[in-house]
């Protein structure tokens, strides 16, 4: 190996990595980008030119069709006037006096009013002139030179068409106040025997054509209407600068009058967005290359990849992946320490979530037990009060039955640890409660409407007893008629609905609203509050108790819980 080669190799080895990356990757990135941009721009230029030409040609064809349609509609309009029997009769009549001429003029105007075109085309008709050997009848606005209809050349050209329509090049006319540019459409008026009665001239504002030019989406394009010798008749007032050396002329569309429609566009306008796009693309490519190389140099391999792995671990942790399934990896020591710390935090979070879940479960169990403990003394108090009433009123052996019923109720409430029982079991226990309450409230009946398919539905123990108790004390005790309480069950949207209705005294709207608002307050309406809170603690806030009532008619209480079949 020569000394020169050794020196080059030595220098290469001593070059720092950032500079090596620049020397290696700059040509590999820059050259393909420049070559690709060149071919892309060249291809885009050719394609844009072809597409622009095709698009503009199509627009010219469409515009030519619109101009043809507009001119033909005016020809049909003029033919309608010249062939109308009433107008022919009026034109052929002789006016002996000025008054008769005035009458003929009015009748012609009235007839023309009935054969107008659409409003979008009527606006361009400036005047309609009917000339006979004796008179000239005009409709619309007049001109100081009568639109030059008396010129011999004009009359001869109309006569040569023998009733056919002839279009004259647009000229400027003045009514003494303003000057307009307009077309003249001429025809000979003949009767049924082809006798010439006069001439018909329709003056059409040149804006009928130039407004069509304005409707096109072509911008900064010179549109021209030329005669047969390609002399300018009308244009869209777009002036192309004399500095534009190259023009792109599009195909011409010949109109049925023999006139031509053409368009010119400076090539600079076509290439301007291409040059601008290419320039911006070049700047963006250069900026991206520089930034890419700088970032590549600053973020070395032992930094970028570990960060990506750390981000992947974080996303998995957010999605709930357990900490033991998160990856450990090597790399820059700082990133490795961050990953280890993150995994430790995830372990701690998992532990805290588990502890919080256990505490919430214990809290709910404690709250349920408290509610049950609150319920038992409350219920026992009312039961003993009933026994007291029985002892005062009568001294009979059926006290034993009452005590037996009380014993069964207490045994039912205290036995086992099950929180839920079957609907059928809870209703059977209600029969014992009703036996006890019949001592105090004698004239009432308990009806049950429970489908056989729902007898094994799971419900919280003593769920219905507070509602029955409330119906007896506050509903039936003050009624002056035999009481009736009905318990029914149904399923709606996978939910079990337990409905308790009574025919007691009912409540007014204010009282119902007061009870509804106090369902979450244990200090008032304890029975309703306890039922509602037990249901929501056990099943969630979307379940609970709903109350409706009508004063003098009774009350309806609906308890909604999810439908579940008891394990037994």
C-alpha positions, 0 to 999 in steps of 0.5 A: 500500500502506497504512502498516499493511501496510508495517509488517506486511511489514517485521516479517515480513521481520525475523522469524527463520526458526525463528519463521516456521516456527512461525507457518506450520506450527503451524496447518497441523499442529495444526488437521488433527491436532485435527480428525482426532483428533475424528472418529477418537475419535467414530467409534471410540466409536460403533463400540466401542459397537456392537461391544461390544453385539453381542459381549456379546449373542452371549456372553449367547446362548451363555451362555443355551445353556450354561445351557439345556444344563446344566438339560436334562441334569439333567432327563434325569438325573432322567427316567432315574432315575424311569423306571428299572425297577429303581428303580420296583420298589424304590420300589413295594416296602414295607419292613416293617422298618428293615433292609428299608428300609436294603436298599432304600436301598442298592440305590437308591444303587447304581443311581444310581451307574450312571447319573451324568452327567459329572464336570463336572456331578455335582459340583453335585448335592448330594442326590437325594430319593425320597419315597413315602407310607411312606418317604424315600430320600436320596442325597447330603448331607442338610439340616436341613429336608429341603430343604422337600420336605414343604411342601404347595405344593411337593408340589402344584406337582410333582403338577400337572406329572404327571411333568414336570420343574419347577424351583424358585427357588434357596433357602438350605439348611443341613446344620447345618454350612454353608449352600448355595444351590441349585435343586430339580428335582421330578418325580412318580414313576409306574409303567407304569400311571401310578399315582403312587408318590412324588416325585423331588427333585434338589438342585442347587447354585446354583454350577452356574449362577454358575460359568458366569457366571465362565467369560465374558470379560466383566469388571466386568459385572453378570450376572443370572438373573431369574424371570418377574417379573424378580426376581433369582434369581442374579447374579455378585456384581458390584456397579455403583457408585451413582455410575454414572448411565448403564447399558448394558443388553444384550438378555435371553435367555430360558431354557427354564424361563422365567427371564431372563438379562441384563447391565448395564455402566456407560457409563463403563467403555465410554468409559474406554479411549476417553477414555484413548486419546484423551488419550494420542493428544492428548499424543503428537500435541502432543509430536510437533508440538513436536519436529517443529517444533524438529527442522525448525528445527534441521536446516535444508535444507542440513544434513539432505539432505547427511547423507542423501546421505552416509548413502546413500554409506556404505551403498553403500560397505558393500555394496561399491560402488566409490569412483568410483561414490559421489556427490559433492554440495553443502551444508554445508561440514562435510558435504561435507568428511566425504563427501570424506574418506569417499570417500578412505578407501574408495579407500584401503581398496580399494587395501589390499584389492587389495594384501592379495589379491596378497600372499596369492596370492604367499604361497600360491604360495611355500608351494606351491613350498616344499612341492614343493622339500621333496618333490623331495629327499625323493623323490630320497633314497628313489629313490637308496636303492633304486638303492643296494640294487640295486647291492648285491644284483645287478649287472645291466643292468636298472639302466639301466631303473631310471635311465631311470625315475628320469630320466622322473620327474625330468623330469616333476617339473621341466618346465613351470610347470603345478601341475596335471596330468591324473589319467591323466598322474600315474598313468602317472608312478606306473608309473615310480616303481613300477618303481624301487620293485620293486627293493627291494619285489619282491612287490607289485602296483599296480592301477588302477580309474580310470573313463574319464570321470575320466582328464582330471580335474585333480589336483596333480602328484605328489599320489599318489606320497607315499601310494604310498611310505608304503604300500610303506615302512610297510605292505607292507615288513613284511608276510609276504604278497604286497602289493597297492596299489589306486588308485580314483577316483569322484565324490561331490557334485561332488568327486573322491575318490582312494582308495589302499588296501593290504593291508599290516600296517595300524595300530591306532587309537592310531597312526591318531589320531596320524597324523590329529593330525599332518597339520598338522605337517611334522616328523612323517609328512612324506608325509601332511602334504605331501599334505594341506597341498598340497591345502588350500593349493590348494583350501581347508580343506574338502578334504584327506586322510582316513586309516582303517586296520585292524591286520593288514588294511591301510590306506585313504587318501582324498584329496578335491579339487573335480572339475575337468577339466584344460585339456589 
